[in-house]
Amino acid sequence: MIVPEEPEVIKRIYREYLEGKNLTNIGRNLEMDVILTAAGKPRWQPKTIKKILLNEKYIGDAYF
């Protein structure tokens, strides 16, 4: 099931990363705006953000 806000969070993570922010700062920004992780947790771990950035479905490397 797609959560309507989820694509916007993914876009935001990529945008902030491309602006030069590191994983920790991206996580802090999401936490300050009270954006929960996909698991519903309030705390964003750098490894979670890294998994999103490397997810082949988001970067266009997925093959059918």
mmCIF file of the N, C-alpha and C atoms, coordinates in Angstrom:
data_MODEL
# 
_entry.id   MODEL 
# 
loop_
_atom_site.group_PDB 
_atom_site.id 
_atom_site.type_symbol 
_atom_site.label_atom_id 
_atom_site.label_alt_id 
_atom_site.label_comp_id 
_atom_site.label_asym_id 
_atom_site.label_entity_id 
_atom_site.label_seq_id 
_atom_site.pdbx_PDB_ins_code 
_atom_site.Cartn_x 
_atom_site.Cartn_y 
_atom_site.Cartn_z 
_atom_site.occupancy 
_atom_site.B_iso_or_equiv 
_atom_site.pdbx_formal_charge 
_atom_site.auth_seq_id 
_atom_site.auth_comp_id 
_atom_site.auth_asym_id 
_atom_site.auth_atom_id 
_atom_site.pdbx_PDB_model_num 
ATOM 1   N N  . MET A 1 1  ? 0.840  -1.168 0.000   1.00 0.00 ? 1  MET A N  1 
ATOM 2   C CA . MET A 1 1  ? 0.000  0.000  0.000   1.00 0.00 ? 1  MET A CA 1 
ATOM 3   C C  . MET A 1 1  ? 0.895  1.245  0.000   1.00 0.00 ? 1  MET A C  1 
ATOM 4   N N  . ILE A 1 2  ? 0.543  2.213  -0.823  1.00 0.00 ? 2  ILE A N  1 
ATOM 5   C CA . ILE A 1 2  ? 1.314  3.448  -0.916  1.00 0.00 ? 2  ILE A CA 1 
ATOM 6   C C  . ILE A 1 2  ? 0.765  4.458  0.076   1.00 0.00 ? 2  ILE A C  1 
ATOM 7   N N  . VAL A 1 3  ? 1.669  5.028  0.857   1.00 0.00 ? 3  VAL A N  1 
ATOM 8   C CA . VAL A 1 3  ? 1.309  6.101  1.773   1.00 0.00 ? 3  VAL A CA 1 
ATOM 9   C C  . VAL A 1 3  ? 1.453  7.403  0.986   1.00 0.00 ? 3  VAL A C  1 
ATOM 10  N N  . PRO A 1 4  ? 0.407  8.219  0.907   1.00 0.00 ? 4  PRO A N  1 
ATOM 11  C CA . PRO A 1 4  ? 0.442  9.410  0.057   1.00 0.00 ? 4  PRO A CA 1 
ATOM 12  C C  . PRO A 1 4  ? 1.634  10.344 0.308   1.00 0.00 ? 4  PRO A C  1 
ATOM 13  N N  . GLU A 1 5  ? 2.077  10.468 1.547   1.00 0.00 ? 5  GLU A N  1 
ATOM 14  C CA . GLU A 1 5  ? 3.173  11.376 1.877   1.00 0.00 ? 5  GLU A CA 1 
ATOM 15  C C  . GLU A 1 5  ? 4.540  10.783 1.536   1.00 0.00 ? 5  GLU A C  1 
ATOM 16  N N  . GLU A 1 6  ? 4.610  9.472  1.389   1.00 0.00 ? 6  GLU A N  1 
ATOM 17  C CA . GLU A 1 6  ? 5.897  8.796  1.225   1.00 0.00 ? 6  GLU A CA 1 
ATOM 18  C C  . GLU A 1 6  ? 6.713  9.288  0.021   1.00 0.00 ? 6  GLU A C  1 
ATOM 19  N N  . PRO A 1 7  ? 6.117  9.432  -1.167  1.00 0.00 ? 7  PRO A N  1 
ATOM 20  C CA . PRO A 1 7  ? 6.926  9.918  -2.294  1.00 0.00 ? 7  PRO A CA 1 
ATOM 21  C C  . PRO A 1 7  ? 7.544  11.290 -2.031  1.00 0.00 ? 7  PRO A C  1 
ATOM 22  N N  . GLU A 1 8  ? 6.831  12.147 -1.323  1.00 0.00 ? 8  GLU A N  1 
ATOM 23  C CA . GLU A 1 8  ? 7.359  13.477 -1.018  1.00 0.00 ? 8  GLU A CA 1 
ATOM 24  C C  . GLU A 1 8  ? 8.552  13.399 -0.074  1.00 0.00 ? 8  GLU A C  1 
ATOM 25  N N  . VAL A 1 9  ? 8.506  12.466 0.859   1.00 0.00 ? 9  VAL A N  1 
ATOM 26  C CA . VAL A 1 9  ? 9.632  12.287 1.785   1.00 0.00 ? 9  VAL A CA 1 
ATOM 27  C C  . VAL A 1 9  ? 10.852 11.780 1.017   1.00 0.00 ? 9  VAL A C  1 
ATOM 28  N N  . ILE A 1 10 ? 10.644 10.840 0.125   1.00 0.00 ? 10 ILE A N  1 
ATOM 29  C CA . ILE A 1 10 ? 11.741 10.299 -0.692  1.00 0.00 ? 10 ILE A CA 1 
ATOM 30  C C  . ILE A 1 10 ? 12.361 11.418 -1.531  1.00 0.00 ? 10 ILE A C  1 
ATOM 31  N N  . LYS A 1 11 ? 11.514 12.223 -2.172  1.00 0.00 ? 11 LYS A N  1 
ATOM 32  C CA . LYS A 1 11 ? 12.018 13.343 -2.968  1.00 0.00 ? 11 LYS A CA 1 
ATOM 33  C C  . LYS A 1 11 ? 12.822 14.315 -2.110  1.00 0.00 ? 11 LYS A C  1 
ATOM 34  N N  . ARG A 1 12 ? 12.314 14.570 -0.927  1.00 0.00 ? 12 ARG A N  1 
ATOM 35  C CA . ARG A 1 12 ? 13.006 15.488 -0.014  1.00 0.00 ? 12 ARG A CA 1 
ATOM 36  C C  . ARG A 1 12 ? 14.376 14.955 0.369   1.00 0.00 ? 12 ARG A C  1 
ATOM 37  N N  . ILE A 1 13 ? 14.461 13.667 0.668   1.00 0.00 ? 13 ILE A N  1 
ATOM 38  C CA . ILE A 1 13 ? 15.742 13.060 1.041   1.00 0.00 ? 13 ILE A CA 1 
ATOM 39  C C  . ILE A 1 13 ? 16.743 13.215 -0.100  1.00 0.00 ? 13 ILE A C  1 
ATOM 40  N N  . TYR A 1 14 ? 16.316 12.906 -1.316  1.00 0.00 ? 14 TYR A N  1 
ATOM 41  C CA . TYR A 1 14 ? 17.208 13.061 -2.474  1.00 0.00 ? 14 TYR A CA 1 
ATOM 42  C C  . TYR A 1 14 ? 17.599 14.515 -2.679  1.00 0.00 ? 14 TYR A C  1 
ATOM 43  N N  . ARG A 1 15 ? 16.643 15.424 -2.567  1.00 0.00 ? 15 ARG A N  1 
ATOM 44  C CA . ARG A 1 15 ? 16.924 16.850 -2.763  1.00 0.00 ? 15 ARG A CA 1 
ATOM 45  C C  . ARG A 1 15 ? 17.960 17.343 -1.757  1.00 0.00 ? 15 ARG A C  1 
ATOM 46  N N  . GLU A 1 16 ? 17.764 17.011 -0.488  1.00 0.00 ? 16 GLU A N  1 
ATOM 47  C CA . GLU A 1 16 ? 18.697 17.458 0.544   1.00 0.00 ? 16 GLU A CA 1 
ATOM 48  C C  . GLU A 1 16 ? 20.076 16.841 0.334   1.00 0.00 ? 16 GLU A C  1 
ATOM 49  N N  . TYR A 1 17 ? 20.105 15.595 -0.089  1.00 0.00 ? 17 TYR A N  1 
ATOM 50  C CA . TYR A 1 17 ? 21.390 14.934 -0.350  1.00 0.00 ? 17 TYR A CA 1 
ATOM 51  C C  . TYR A 1 17 ? 22.119 15.620 -1.507  1.00 0.00 ? 17 TYR A C  1 
ATOM 52  N N  . LEU A 1 18 ? 21.377 15.932 -2.564  1.00 0.00 ? 18 LEU A N  1 
ATOM 53  C CA . LEU A 1 18 ? 21.979 16.602 -3.714  1.00 0.00 ? 18 LEU A CA 1 
ATOM 54  C C  . LEU A 1 18 ? 22.402 18.030 -3.396  1.00 0.00 ? 18 LEU A C  1 
ATOM 55  N N  . GLU A 1 19 ? 21.788 18.620 -2.376  1.00 0.00 ? 19 GLU A N  1 
ATOM 56  C CA . GLU A 1 19 ? 22.190 19.952 -1.921  1.00 0.00 ? 19 GLU A CA 1 
ATOM 57  C C  . GLU A 1 19 ? 23.455 19.905 -1.074  1.00 0.00 ? 19 GLU A C  1 
ATOM 58  N N  . GLY A 1 20 ? 23.925 18.691 -0.771  1.00 0.00 ? 20 GLY A N  1 
ATOM 59  C CA . GLY A 1 20 ? 25.170 18.543 -0.035  1.00 0.00 ? 20 GLY A CA 1 
ATOM 60  C C  . GLY A 1 20 ? 25.035 18.201 1.440   1.00 0.00 ? 20 GLY A C  1 
ATOM 61  N N  . LYS A 1 21 ? 23.819 17.968 1.899   1.00 0.00 ? 21 LYS A N  1 
ATOM 62  C CA . LYS A 1 21 ? 23.636 17.615 3.309   1.00 0.00 ? 21 LYS A CA 1 
ATOM 63  C C  . LYS A 1 21 ? 24.049 16.164 3.525   1.00 0.00 ? 21 LYS A C  1 
ATOM 64  N N  . ASN A 1 22 ? 24.622 15.900 4.704   1.00 0.00 ? 22 ASN A N  1 
ATOM 65  C CA . ASN A 1 22 ? 25.004 14.516 4.999   1.00 0.00 ? 22 ASN A CA 1 
ATOM 66  C C  . ASN A 1 22 ? 23.809 13.764 5.591   1.00 0.00 ? 22 ASN A C  1 
ATOM 67  N N  . LEU A 1 23 ? 23.966 12.465 5.736   1.00 0.00 ? 23 LEU A N  1 
ATOM 68  C CA . LEU A 1 23 ? 22.859 11.608 6.174   1.00 0.00 ? 23 LEU A CA 1 
ATOM 69  C C  . LEU A 1 23 ? 22.334 12.001 7.553   1.00 0.00 ? 23 LEU A C  1 
ATOM 70  N N  . THR A 1 24 ? 23.234 12.363 8.450   1.00 0.00 ? 24 THR A N  1 
ATOM 71  C CA . THR A 1 24 ? 22.827 12.754 9.802   1.00 0.00 ? 24 THR A CA 1 
ATOM 72  C C  . THR A 1 24 ? 21.997 14.026 9.761   1.00 0.00 ? 24 THR A C  1 
ATOM 73  N N  . ASN A 1 25 ? 22.428 15.008 8.986   1.00 0.00 ? 25 ASN A N  1 
ATOM 74  C CA . ASN A 1 25 ? 21.675 16.265 8.895   1.00 0.00 ? 25 ASN A CA 1 
ATOM 75  C C  . ASN A 1 25 ? 20.319 16.069 8.246   1.00 0.00 ? 25 ASN A C  1 
ATOM 76  N N  . ILE A 1 26 ? 20.255 15.217 7.240   1.00 0.00 ? 26 ILE A N  1 
ATOM 77  C CA . ILE A 1 26 ? 18.963 14.924 6.606   1.00 0.00 ? 26 ILE A CA 1 
ATOM 78  C C  . ILE A 1 26 ? 18.023 14.321 7.642   1.00 0.00 ? 26 ILE A C  1 
ATOM 79  N N  . GLY A 1 27 ? 18.522 13.372 8.413   1.00 0.00 ? 27 GLY A N  1 
ATOM 80  C CA . GLY A 1 27 ? 17.707 12.745 9.455   1.00 0.00 ? 27 GLY A CA 1 
ATOM 81  C C  . GLY A 1 27 ? 17.230 13.746 10.489  1.00 0.00 ? 27 GLY A C  1 
ATOM 82  N N  . ARG A 1 28 ? 18.105 14.633 10.906  1.00 0.00 ? 28 ARG A N  1 
ATOM 83  C CA . ARG A 1 28 ? 17.718 15.656 11.891  1.00 0.00 ? 28 ARG A CA 1 
ATOM 84  C C  . ARG A 1 28 ? 16.627 16.569 11.331  1.00 0.00 ? 28 ARG A C  1 
ATOM 85  N N  . ASN A 1 29 ? 16.763 16.944 10.066  1.00 0.00 ? 29 ASN A N  1 
ATOM 86  C CA . ASN A 1 29 ? 15.747 17.803 9.450   1.00 0.00 ? 29 ASN A CA 1 
ATOM 87  C C  . ASN A 1 29 ? 14.393 17.108 9.404   1.00 0.00 ? 29 ASN A C  1 
ATOM 88  N N  . LEU A 1 30 ? 14.390 15.831 9.064   1.00 0.00 ? 30 LEU A N  1 
ATOM 89  C CA . LEU A 1 30 ? 13.132 15.072 9.037   1.00 0.00 ? 30 LEU A CA 1 
ATOM 90  C C  . LEU A 1 30 ? 12.529 14.974 10.434  1.00 0.00 ? 30 LEU A C  1 
ATOM 91  N N  . GLU A 1 31 ? 13.381 14.745 11.426  1.00 0.00 ? 31 GLU A N  1 
ATOM 92  C CA . GLU A 1 31 ? 12.911 14.650 12.813  1.00 0.00 ? 31 GLU A CA 1 
ATOM 93  C C  . GLU A 1 31 ? 12.352 15.987 13.299  1.00 0.00 ? 31 GLU A C  1 
ATOM 94  N N  . MET A 1 32 ? 13.009 17.088 12.935  1.00 0.00 ? 32 MET A N  1 
ATOM 95  C CA . MET A 1 32 ? 12.540 18.416 13.353  1.00 0.00 ? 32 MET A CA 1 
ATOM 96  C C  . MET A 1 32 ? 11.167 18.721 12.764  1.00 0.00 ? 32 MET A C  1 
ATOM 97  N N  . ASP A 1 33 ? 10.891 18.191 11.581  1.00 0.00 ? 33 ASP A N  1 
ATOM 98  C CA . ASP A 1 33 ? 9.593  18.394 10.946  1.00 0.00 ? 33 ASP A CA 1 
ATOM 99  C C  . ASP A 1 33 ? 8.596  17.296 11.300  1.00 0.00 ? 33 ASP A C  1 
ATOM 100 N N  . VAL A 1 34 ? 8.960  16.448 12.261  1.00 0.00 ? 34 VAL A N  1 
ATOM 101 C CA . VAL A 1 34 ? 8.121  15.353 12.769  1.00 0.00 ? 34 VAL A CA 1 
ATOM 102 C C  . VAL A 1 34 ? 7.631  14.462 11.633  1.00 0.00 ? 34 VAL A C  1 
ATOM 103 N N  . ILE A 1 35 ? 8.573  14.052 10.801  1.00 0.00 ? 35 ILE A N  1 
ATOM 104 C CA . ILE A 1 35 ? 8.277  13.108 9.727   1.00 0.00 ? 35 ILE A CA 1 
ATOM 105 C C  . ILE A 1 35 ? 8.748  11.734 10.189  1.00 0.00 ? 35 ILE A C  1 
ATOM 106 N N  . LEU A 1 36 ? 7.835  10.790 10.259  1.00 0.00 ? 36 LEU A N  1 
ATOM 107 C CA . LEU A 1 36 ? 8.145  9.453  10.743  1.00 0.00 ? 36 LEU A CA 1 
ATOM 108 C C  . LEU A 1 36 ? 8.770  8.605  9.641   1.00 0.00 ? 36 LEU A C  1 
ATOM 109 N N  . THR A 1 37 ? 9.530  7.596  10.056  1.00 0.00 ? 37 THR A N  1 
ATOM 110 C CA . THR A 1 37 ? 10.092 6.645  9.108   1.00 0.00 ? 37 THR A CA 1 
ATOM 111 C C  . THR A 1 37 ? 8.961  5.768  8.565   1.00 0.00 ? 37 THR A C  1 
ATOM 112 N N  . ALA A 1 38 ? 9.272  4.958  7.568   1.00 0.00 ? 38 ALA A N  1 
ATOM 113 C CA . ALA A 1 38 ? 8.272  4.044  7.013   1.00 0.00 ? 38 ALA A CA 1 
ATOM 114 C C  . ALA A 1 38 ? 7.769  3.064  8.074   1.00 0.00 ? 38 ALA A C  1 
ATOM 115 N N  . ALA A 1 39 ? 8.610  2.805  9.076   1.00 0.00 ? 39 ALA A N  1 
ATOM 116 C CA . ALA A 1 39 ? 8.224  1.910  10.161  1.00 0.00 ? 39 ALA A CA 1 
ATOM 117 C C  . ALA A 1 39 ? 7.450  2.638  11.259  1.00 0.00 ? 39 ALA A C  1 
ATOM 118 N N  . GLY A 1 40 ? 7.214  3.937  11.059  1.00 0.00 ? 40 GLY A N  1 
ATOM 119 C CA . GLY A 1 40 ? 6.459  4.705  12.044  1.00 0.00 ? 40 GLY A CA 1 
ATOM 120 C C  . GLY A 1 40 ? 7.285  5.210  13.212  1.00 0.00 ? 40 GLY A C  1 
ATOM 121 N N  . LYS A 1 41 ? 8.602  5.163  13.087  1.00 0.00 ? 41 LYS A N  1 
ATOM 122 C CA . LYS A 1 41 ? 9.476  5.614  14.173  1.00 0.00 ? 41 LYS A CA 1 
ATOM 123 C C  . LYS A 1 41 ? 9.827  7.089  13.988  1.00 0.00 ? 41 LYS A C  1 
ATOM 124 N N  . PRO A 1 42 ? 9.991  7.799  15.109  1.00 0.00 ? 42 PRO A N  1 
ATOM 125 C CA . PRO A 1 42 ? 10.315 9.227  15.007  1.00 0.00 ? 42 PRO A CA 1 
ATOM 126 C C  . PRO A 1 42 ? 11.791 9.500  14.721  1.00 0.00 ? 42 PRO A C  1 
ATOM 127 N N  . ARG A 1 43 ? 12.646 8.524  14.963  1.00 0.00 ? 43 ARG A N  1 
ATOM 128 C CA . ARG A 1 43 ? 14.100 8.711  14.833  1.00 0.00 ? 43 ARG A CA 1 
ATOM 129 C C  . ARG A 1 43 ? 14.588 8.151  13.505  1.00 0.00 ? 43 ARG A C  1 
ATOM 130 N N  . TRP A 1 44 ? 15.282 8.978  12.722  1.00 0.00 ? 44 TRP A N  1 
ATOM 131 C CA . TRP A 1 44 ? 15.847 8.570  11.438  1.00 0.00 ? 44 TRP A CA 1 
ATOM 132 C C  . TRP A 1 44 ? 17.311 8.208  11.644  1.00 0.00 ? 44 TRP A C  1 
ATOM 133 N N  . GLN A 1 45 ? 17.666 6.987  11.302  1.00 0.00 ? 45 GLN A N  1 
ATOM 134 C CA . GLN A 1 45 ? 19.050 6.535  11.374  1.00 0.00 ? 45 GLN A CA 1 
ATOM 135 C C  . GLN A 1 45 ? 19.731 6.807  10.032  1.00 0.00 ? 45 GLN A C  1 
ATOM 136 N N  . PRO A 1 46 ? 21.006 7.200  10.051  1.00 0.00 ? 46 PRO A N  1 
ATOM 137 C CA . PRO A 1 46 ? 21.724 7.412  8.794   1.00 0.00 ? 46 PRO A CA 1 
ATOM 138 C C  . PRO A 1 46 ? 21.664 6.191  7.868   1.00 0.00 ? 46 PRO A C  1 
ATOM 139 N N  . LYS A 1 47 ? 21.708 4.987  8.442   1.00 0.00 ? 47 LYS A N  1 
ATOM 140 C CA . LYS A 1 47 ? 21.667 3.783  7.603   1.00 0.00 ? 47 LYS A CA 1 
ATOM 141 C C  . LYS A 1 47 ? 20.327 3.645  6.888   1.00 0.00 ? 47 LYS A C  1 
ATOM 142 N N  . THR A 1 48 ? 19.250 4.121  7.501   1.00 0.00 ? 48 THR A N  1 
ATOM 143 C CA . THR A 1 48 ? 17.932 4.085  6.861   1.00 0.00 ? 48 THR A CA 1 
ATOM 144 C C  . THR A 1 48 ? 17.905 5.029  5.663   1.00 0.00 ? 48 THR A C  1 
ATOM 145 N N  . ILE A 1 49 ? 18.466 6.205  5.838   1.00 0.00 ? 49 ILE A N  1 
ATOM 146 C CA . ILE A 1 49 ? 18.509 7.182  4.749   1.00 0.00 ? 49 ILE A CA 1 
ATOM 147 C C  . ILE A 1 49 ? 19.406 6.667  3.629   1.00 0.00 ? 49 ILE A C  1 
ATOM 148 N N  . LYS A 1 50 ? 20.511 6.045  3.992   1.00 0.00 ? 50 LYS A N  1 
ATOM 149 C CA . LYS A 1 50 ? 21.419 5.486  2.983   1.00 0.00 ? 50 LYS A CA 1 
ATOM 150 C C  . LYS A 1 50 ? 20.714 4.401  2.169   1.00 0.00 ? 50 LYS A C  1 
ATOM 151 N N  . LYS A 1 51 ? 19.921 3.543  2.836   1.00 0.00 ? 51 LYS A N  1 
ATOM 152 C CA . LYS A 1 51 ? 19.180 2.500  2.120   1.00 0.00 ? 51 LYS A CA 1 
ATOM 153 C C  . LYS A 1 51 ? 18.212 3.113  1.119   1.00 0.00 ? 51 LYS A C  1 
ATOM 154 N N  . ILE A 1 52 ? 17.581 4.212  1.488   1.00 0.00 ? 52 ILE A N  1 
ATOM 155 C CA . ILE A 1 52 ? 16.665 4.885  0.574   1.00 0.00 ? 52 ILE A CA 1 
ATOM 156 C C  . ILE A 1 52 ? 17.434 5.422  -0.630  1.00 0.00 ? 52 ILE A C  1 
ATOM 157 N N  . LEU A 1 53 ? 18.570 6.062  -0.373  1.00 0.00 ? 53 LEU A N  1 
ATOM 158 C CA . LEU A 1 53 ? 19.360 6.647  -1.455  1.00 0.00 ? 53 LEU A CA 1 
ATOM 159 C C  . LEU A 1 53 ? 19.925 5.589  -2.403  1.00 0.00 ? 53 LEU A C  1 
ATOM 160 N N  . LEU A 1 54 ? 20.156 4.389  -1.904  1.00 0.00 ? 54 LEU A N  1 
ATOM 161 C CA . LEU A 1 54 ? 20.725 3.321  -2.730  1.00 0.00 ? 54 LEU A CA 1 
ATOM 162 C C  . LEU A 1 54 ? 19.675 2.356  -3.283  1.00 0.00 ? 54 LEU A C  1 
ATOM 163 N N  . ASN A 1 55 ? 18.419 2.566  -2.931  1.00 0.00 ? 55 ASN A N  1 
ATOM 164 C CA . ASN A 1 55 ? 17.344 1.675  -3.365  1.00 0.00 ? 55 ASN A CA 1 
ATOM 165 C C  . ASN A 1 55 ? 17.195 1.748  -4.882  1.00 0.00 ? 55 ASN A C  1 
ATOM 166 N N  . GLU A 1 56 ? 17.382 0.622  -5.561  1.00 0.00 ? 56 GLU A N  1 
ATOM 167 C CA . GLU A 1 56 ? 17.339 0.601  -7.026  1.00 0.00 ? 56 GLU A CA 1 
ATOM 168 C C  . GLU A 1 56 ? 15.979 1.003  -7.580  1.00 0.00 ? 56 GLU A C  1 
ATOM 169 N N  . LYS A 1 57 ? 14.919 0.826  -6.812  1.00 0.00 ? 57 LYS A N  1 
ATOM 170 C CA . LYS A 1 57 ? 13.591 1.231  -7.283  1.00 0.00 ? 57 LYS A CA 1 
ATOM 171 C C  . LYS A 1 57 ? 13.468 2.747  -7.345  1.00 0.00 ? 57 LYS A C  1 
ATOM 172 N N  . TYR A 1 58 ? 14.203 3.442  -6.498  1.00 0.00 ? 58 TYR A N  1 
ATOM 173 C CA . TYR A 1 58 ? 14.147 4.896  -6.480  1.00 0.00 ? 58 TYR A CA 1 
ATOM 174 C C  . TYR A 1 58 ? 15.133 5.527  -7.453  1.00 0.00 ? 58 TYR A C  1 
ATOM 175 N N  . ILE A 1 59 ? 16.249 4.841  -7.742  1.00 0.00 ? 59 ILE A N  1 
ATOM 176 C CA . ILE A 1 59 ? 17.254 5.448  -8.604  1.00 0.00 ? 59 ILE A CA 1 
ATOM 177 C C  . ILE A 1 59 ? 17.136 4.995  -10.048 1.00 0.00 ? 59 ILE A C  1 
ATOM 178 N N  . GLY A 1 60 ? 16.210 4.098  -10.333 1.00 0.00 ? 60 GLY A N  1 
ATOM 179 C CA . GLY A 1 60 ? 15.944 3.723  -11.712 1.00 0.00 ? 60 GLY A CA 1 
ATOM 180 C C  . GLY A 1 60 ? 16.775 2.572  -12.248 1.00 0.00 ? 60 GLY A C  1 
ATOM 181 N N  . ASP A 1 61 ? 17.381 1.767  -11.382 1.00 0.00 ? 61 ASP A N  1 
ATOM 182 C CA . ASP A 1 61 ? 18.187 0.650  -11.844 1.00 0.00 ? 61 ASP A CA 1 
ATOM 183 C C  . ASP A 1 61 ? 17.462 -0.683 -11.734 1.00 0.00 ? 61 ASP A C  1 
ATOM 184 N N  . ALA A 1 62 ? 16.188 -0.683 -11.458 1.00 0.00 ? 62 ALA A N  1 
ATOM 185 C CA . ALA A 1 62 ? 15.445 -1.923 -11.316 1.00 0.00 ? 62 ALA A CA 1 
ATOM 186 C C  . ALA A 1 62 ? 15.153 -2.519 -12.700 1.00 0.00 ? 62 ALA A C  1 
ATOM 187 N N  . TYR A 1 63 ? 15.353 -3.811 -12.818 1.00 0.00 ? 63 TYR A N  1 
ATOM 188 C CA . TYR A 1 63 ? 15.051 -4.509 -14.061 1.00 0.00 ? 63 TYR A CA 1 
ATOM 189 C C  . TYR A 1 63 ? 13.851 -5.398 -13.857 1.00 0.00 ? 63 TYR A C  1 
ATOM 190 N N  . PHE A 1 64 ? 13.069 -5.536 -14.890 1.00 0.00 ? 64 PHE A N  1 
ATOM 191 C CA . PHE A 1 64 ? 11.862 -6.369 -14.799 1.00 0.00 ? 64 PHE A CA 1 
ATOM 192 C C  . PHE A 1 64 ? 12.173 -7.778 -15.194 1.00 0.00 ? 64 PHE A C  1 
# 
